[in-house]
Amino acid sequence: MAAKAEELQVGDRVVRVSNPDKVYFPERGITKIEVVRYYLAVAEPLLRVLRDRPTTLKRYVDGVEGEWFYQKRLPKGVPDWVGTARVRFPSGRPADEVCPTEPAVLAWAANLGTFDFHPWPVRAADTDRPDELRVDLDPQPGTDFRDAVRVAEVLREVLDELGMVGYPKTSGGRGVHVAVRIRPEWDFVDVRHAVIALAREVERRMPDRATTSWWKEERGERVFLDFNQAARDRTIASAWSVRGTPRATVSTPVTWATLSTVDPDDFDVRTVPAYLADDGDPHATLDDTAYGLETLLEWYAADPRGELPYPPDYPKMPGEPPRVQPSKARKTE
């Protein structure tokens, strides 16, 4: 017999949580209702991240050991109080996505098995012009979180020289994410080019530790600065999002002063609410200043290497090099 549903009063809404005792993380014994309550505990800073942003839901309906999928369109039966925003995919096709505006939306989504919230870097008022520059530092085999931190610190140096402020967070895994608020004056292509320019400068300063090589065979034991996370319809897990790891880790905002001292495994569903209560939100001032991309775009335009490959499911983009990994290209020459 299925467990009795539990109804939660969330502001003016009543959110029904079905099968609340369903175990989502067997290693820790963490249940669905714990995940729902976690999201209510971090609702205030999480909504600062998600508010007015079209958001893809990464759903694990059978828990962390089951299959997961990205909910890119509104699910069936969405309550009329759940906000929405229309986006356009690289193919040109439109879709309406969830646009969180209140804590009840977080609880409703968690009841659907949502672990990660993946917001677009745009606001509902203009979904073609990003207001956030995101850098994803992804450790490759042979490297780890500490390597990502070292690369992030050089990234910070470059941002400082540009007069920009970046905000770091753990990815919830081995990586580091850095967000920079920007003015929504450029399209996705320009923002991606700005990220490429920024990543190339970091790579220039530490070529043995950082790489912008799209092809895995060329990355070696270095940290990959994933410029394609800035492409349209590519998103990363938001700050405060639960990740699909056995420990139920959380992608957690930190300061530059603490980044090199934290262990990302220490941030999880059961520890992060106390961390927030004790330390507050390290990203509370992220929206205070928005920066321009003029210098980064000048760097990109002056670089003779030009464009880099897009993800394989994208239409062919202007100026893009062939999408053929170098070893295969050499064999056909």
C-alpha positions as CSV (number, residue, x, y, z in Angstrom):
1,M,0.0,0.0,0.0
2,A,1.3,3.4,-0.9
3,A,2.3,5.7,1.9
4,K,-0.2,8.4,2.8
5,A,0.4,11.7,1.1
6,E,1.4,14.7,3.2
7,E,0.1,18.2,2.7
8,L,2.4,21.2,3.4
9,Q,1.2,24.7,3.9
10,V,3.7,26.9,2.0
11,G,2.7,30.5,2.2
12,D,-0.8,30.7,0.7
13,R,-0.5,27.4,-1.1
14,V,-1.0,23.8,-0.1
15,V,1.5,21.5,-1.7
16,R,0.7,17.8,-1.7
17,V,3.7,15.5,-1.3
18,S,2.9,12.0,-2.5
19,N,4.7,9.0,-1.0
20,P,6.7,11.2,1.3
21,D,8.7,8.3,2.8
22,K,10.0,7.1,-0.5
23,V,13.8,6.7,-0.2
24,Y,15.6,8.9,-2.8
25,F,19.1,8.4,-1.5
26,P,19.6,4.9,-0.2
27,E,23.2,5.4,1.0
28,R,22.0,8.1,3.4
29,G,18.4,7.0,3.9
30,I,17.2,10.4,2.6
31,T,13.5,10.5,1.7
32,K,11.4,12.5,-0.7
33,I,10.0,14.6,2.1
34,E,13.5,15.5,3.3
35,V,14.3,16.8,-0.1
36,V,11.1,18.8,-0.2
37,R,11.8,20.3,3.3
38,Y,15.4,21.0,2.3
39,Y,14.2,23.1,-0.6
40,L,11.8,25.0,1.7
41,A,14.7,25.7,4.1
42,V,16.9,27.3,1.3
43,A,14.0,28.9,-0.6
44,E,15.0,32.5,0.0
45,P,18.5,32.4,-1.5
46,L,17.4,29.8,-4.1
47,L,14.6,32.0,-5.4
48,R,17.2,34.9,-5.8
49,V,18.9,32.5,-8.2
50,L,15.8,31.2,-10.0
51,R,13.3,34.1,-9.9
52,D,12.0,35.1,-13.3
53,R,14.3,32.6,-15.0
54,P,13.0,29.8,-17.3
55,T,14.2,26.7,-15.5
56,T,14.7,23.1,-16.6
57,L,14.0,20.5,-14.0
58,K,16.3,17.5,-13.7
59,R,14.0,14.8,-12.4
60,Y,14.8,11.5,-10.6
61,V,11.4,10.1,-10.1
62,D,12.8,6.8,-8.8
63,G,15.5,8.3,-6.7
64,V,19.2,8.7,-7.3
65,E,19.7,5.1,-8.4
66,G,16.9,5.3,-11.1
67,E,16.8,6.9,-14.5
68,W,16.7,10.7,-14.7
69,F,15.6,13.1,-17.4
70,Y,15.5,16.8,-18.1
71,Q,12.0,18.3,-18.0
72,K,12.4,21.1,-20.6
73,R,8.7,21.7,-21.1
74,L,5.9,22.2,-18.6
75,P,4.9,18.9,-17.1
76,K,1.2,17.8,-17.2
77,G,-1.0,19.0,-14.5
78,V,1.1,22.1,-13.6
79,P,-0.8,24.2,-11.0
80,D,-2.1,27.6,-12.3
81,W,0.1,29.4,-9.8
82,V,3.3,28.1,-11.2
83,G,4.9,30.8,-13.4
84,T,6.1,30.1,-16.9
85,A,8.4,31.6,-19.4
86,R,8.8,30.9,-23.2
87,V,12.2,30.0,-24.5
88,R,13.5,29.2,-28.0
89,F,15.8,26.1,-28.5
90,P,18.7,26.2,-31.0
91,S,16.4,24.5,-33.6
92,G,14.1,27.6,-33.4
93,R,11.3,25.6,-31.7
94,P,9.7,27.4,-28.8
95,A,8.8,25.9,-25.4
96,D,7.2,27.0,-22.1
97,E,9.3,26.2,-19.1
98,V,8.7,26.6,-15.3
99,C,9.7,30.0,-14.0
100,P,9.9,29.8,-10.2
101,T,8.6,32.8,-8.3
102,E,7.7,31.5,-4.8
103,P,8.7,28.7,-2.3
104,A,5.6,26.6,-3.2
105,V,7.0,26.1,-6.7
106,L,10.1,24.6,-5.3
107,A,8.2,22.2,-3.1
108,W,5.9,21.3,-6.0
109,A,8.9,20.6,-8.2
110,A,10.6,18.5,-5.5
111,N,7.5,16.4,-5.2
112,L,7.9,15.6,-8.9
113,G,11.4,14.1,-8.2
114,T,13.3,17.3,-9.1
115,F,16.8,17.2,-7.6
116,D,18.5,19.9,-9.7
117,F,17.1,23.2,-10.9
118,H,18.8,24.3,-14.1
119,P,17.9,28.0,-14.8
120,W,18.7,29.6,-18.1
121,P,21.0,32.7,-17.8
122,V,18.1,35.0,-18.9
123,R,15.1,36.6,-17.4
124,A,11.5,36.0,-18.6
125,A,11.3,39.6,-19.9
126,D,14.0,38.9,-22.5
127,T,14.9,35.3,-23.1
128,D,17.3,36.0,-25.9
129,R,19.8,38.2,-24.0
130,P,21.6,36.6,-21.0
131,D,22.3,38.6,-17.9
132,E,24.7,36.1,-16.4
133,L,28.1,34.9,-17.6
134,R,28.9,31.4,-16.3
135,V,32.2,29.6,-16.2
136,D,32.1,25.8,-15.6
137,L,35.5,24.4,-14.5
138,D,35.3,20.7,-15.1
139,P,38.1,18.5,-13.8
140,Q,39.2,15.8,-16.3
141,P,40.4,12.3,-15.4
142,G,43.6,12.6,-13.3
143,T,42.4,15.9,-11.8
144,D,40.1,16.8,-8.9
145,F,38.4,19.6,-7.1
146,R,41.7,21.1,-5.8
147,D,42.8,21.4,-9.4
148,A,39.6,23.2,-10.3
149,V,40.1,25.5,-7.4
150,R,43.6,26.5,-8.6
151,V,42.3,27.3,-12.0
152,A,39.4,29.2,-10.5
153,E,41.8,31.4,-8.6
154,V,43.5,32.4,-11.9
155,L,40.1,33.0,-13.4
156,R,39.5,35.4,-10.5
157,E,42.7,37.2,-11.2
158,V,41.6,37.8,-14.8
159,L,38.2,39.0,-13.7
160,D,39.8,41.3,-11.2
161,E,41.9,42.8,-14.0
162,L,38.8,43.3,-16.1
163,G,37.1,45.1,-13.2
164,M,34.5,42.3,-12.8
165,V,33.4,40.3,-9.8
166,G,32.8,36.6,-10.0
167,Y,31.0,34.4,-7.4
168,P,32.2,30.9,-7.0
169,K,30.3,27.8,-5.9
170,T,30.9,24.1,-5.7
171,S,29.3,22.1,-8.5
172,G,28.1,19.4,-6.1
173,G,30.7,17.1,-7.7
174,R,34.4,17.7,-8.4
175,G,34.0,21.0,-10.3
176,V,33.7,24.7,-9.6
177,H,31.2,27.2,-11.1
178,V,31.7,30.9,-11.3
179,A,28.9,33.4,-12.0
180,V,29.3,37.0,-13.2
181,R,26.3,39.3,-13.5
182,I,26.3,41.1,-16.9
183,R,24.1,43.7,-18.5
184,P,21.5,42.0,-20.8
185,E,22.8,43.7,-23.9
186,W,24.3,40.8,-25.8
187,D,22.9,37.6,-27.4
188,F,23.9,34.0,-26.6
189,V,26.5,34.0,-29.4
190,D,28.3,37.1,-28.0
191,V,28.2,35.8,-24.4
192,R,29.6,32.5,-25.5
193,H,32.4,34.3,-27.3
194,A,33.1,36.3,-24.2
195,V,33.4,33.1,-22.2
196,I,35.8,31.7,-24.8
197,A,38.0,34.8,-24.6
198,L,38.0,34.6,-20.8
199,A,38.8,30.8,-20.8
200,R,41.6,31.3,-23.4
201,E,43.3,33.9,-21.2
202,V,43.1,31.5,-18.2
203,E,44.5,28.8,-20.4
204,R,47.3,31.1,-21.6
205,R,48.4,31.8,-18.0
206,M,48.4,28.1,-16.9
207,P,48.6,25.9,-20.0
208,D,49.6,22.8,-17.9
209,R,46.6,23.0,-15.7
210,A,43.8,24.5,-17.8
211,T,42.4,23.8,-21.3
212,T,39.7,25.0,-23.7
213,S,40.1,21.9,-25.9
214,W,36.6,20.7,-26.9
215,W,37.9,17.3,-27.9
216,K,38.5,15.0,-24.9
217,E,41.5,13.4,-26.6
218,E,43.3,16.7,-26.4
219,R,42.5,17.8,-22.8
220,G,45.0,15.6,-20.9
221,E,45.0,15.9,-17.1
222,R,43.8,19.4,-17.1
223,V,40.7,21.3,-16.0
224,F,38.4,22.0,-18.9
225,L,36.8,25.4,-19.1
226,D,33.5,24.4,-20.7
227,F,32.7,27.4,-22.9
228,N,29.7,25.6,-24.4
229,Q,27.8,25.9,-21.2
230,A,27.2,29.4,-22.4
231,A,25.5,28.3,-25.5
232,R,21.7,28.6,-25.9
233,D,19.8,25.9,-24.0
234,R,22.8,24.8,-22.1
235,T,22.5,25.2,-18.3
236,I,24.2,24.2,-15.1
237,A,22.8,23.2,-11.8
238,S,21.9,26.3,-9.8
239,A,23.3,27.3,-6.5
240,W,21.5,25.4,-3.7
241,S,20.5,22.6,-6.0
242,V,20.6,19.0,-4.8
243,R,22.8,16.8,-7.1
244,G,22.3,13.2,-8.2
245,T,25.1,11.8,-6.1
246,P,24.9,9.0,-3.5
247,R,25.6,11.5,-0.7
248,A,22.9,14.0,-1.9
249,T,25.5,16.7,-2.2
250,V,24.4,20.3,-2.9
251,S,25.9,22.8,-5.3
252,T,26.8,25.4,-2.7
253,P,27.9,29.1,-2.8
254,V,31.1,29.9,-1.1
255,T,33.4,32.9,-0.9
256,W,36.8,33.2,-2.6
257,A,38.4,33.2,0.8
258,T,36.9,29.8,1.7
259,L,36.9,28.1,-1.8
260,S,40.3,26.5,-1.2
261,T,39.4,25.2,2.3
262,V,36.1,23.5,1.7
263,D,35.4,19.9,0.9
264,P,32.4,19.7,-1.6
265,D,31.3,16.4,0.0
266,D,30.6,18.3,3.2
267,F,27.7,20.2,1.6
268,D,24.6,18.0,1.4
269,V,20.9,18.0,2.0
270,R,21.3,17.6,5.7
271,T,24.2,20.0,6.3
272,V,23.5,23.0,4.0
273,P,20.5,24.4,5.9
274,A,22.7,24.9,9.0
275,Y,25.5,26.3,6.8
276,L,23.1,28.9,5.4
277,A,21.7,29.7,8.9
278,D,25.2,30.2,10.3
279,D,27.0,31.9,7.4
280,G,24.2,33.5,5.3
281,D,24.2,33.5,1.5
282,P,27.7,34.2,0.1
283,H,26.1,35.3,-3.2
284,A,23.7,37.7,-1.7
285,T,25.3,40.7,-3.5
286,L,25.6,39.0,-6.9
287,D,22.8,41.2,-8.4
288,D,24.3,44.5,-7.1
289,T,26.5,45.3,-10.1
290,A,26.1,44.2,-13.7
291,Y,29.2,44.3,-16.0
292,G,29.9,44.8,-19.7
293,L,31.5,42.4,-22.1
294,E,33.2,45.0,-24.3
295,T,36.8,44.0,-23.4
296,L,36.2,40.3,-23.6
297,L,34.6,40.6,-27.0
298,E,37.6,42.7,-28.2
299,W,39.9,39.9,-27.1
300,Y,37.8,37.4,-29.0
301,A,37.7,39.5,-32.2
302,A,41.5,39.9,-32.0
303,D,42.2,36.2,-31.6
304,P,43.1,34.6,-35.0
305,R,41.9,31.2,-33.7
306,G,38.3,32.4,-34.0
307,E,35.3,30.1,-33.3
308,L,35.3,26.8,-31.4
309,P,33.0,23.8,-32.0
310,Y,29.4,23.8,-30.7
311,P,27.7,20.8,-29.1
312,P,26.9,18.0,-31.7
313,D,23.1,18.5,-31.5
314,Y,23.4,22.2,-32.6
315,P,22.7,23.4,-36.2
316,K,25.9,24.4,-38.0
317,M,26.9,27.8,-36.7
318,P,28.6,30.7,-38.6
319,G,32.4,30.4,-38.6
320,E,32.4,27.1,-36.8
321,P,35.3,24.7,-37.5
322,P,34.4,21.1,-38.6
323,R,32.9,18.9,-35.8
324,V,35.4,16.2,-36.3
325,Q,37.8,15.1,-33.6
326,P,41.4,15.7,-34.5
327,S,42.5,12.1,-34.6
328,K,39.7,11.2,-37.1
329,A,40.4,14.2,-39.2
330,R,44.1,13.2,-39.5
331,K,43.1,9.8,-40.8
332,T,41.1,11.2,-43.6
333,E,43.7,13.6,-44.8
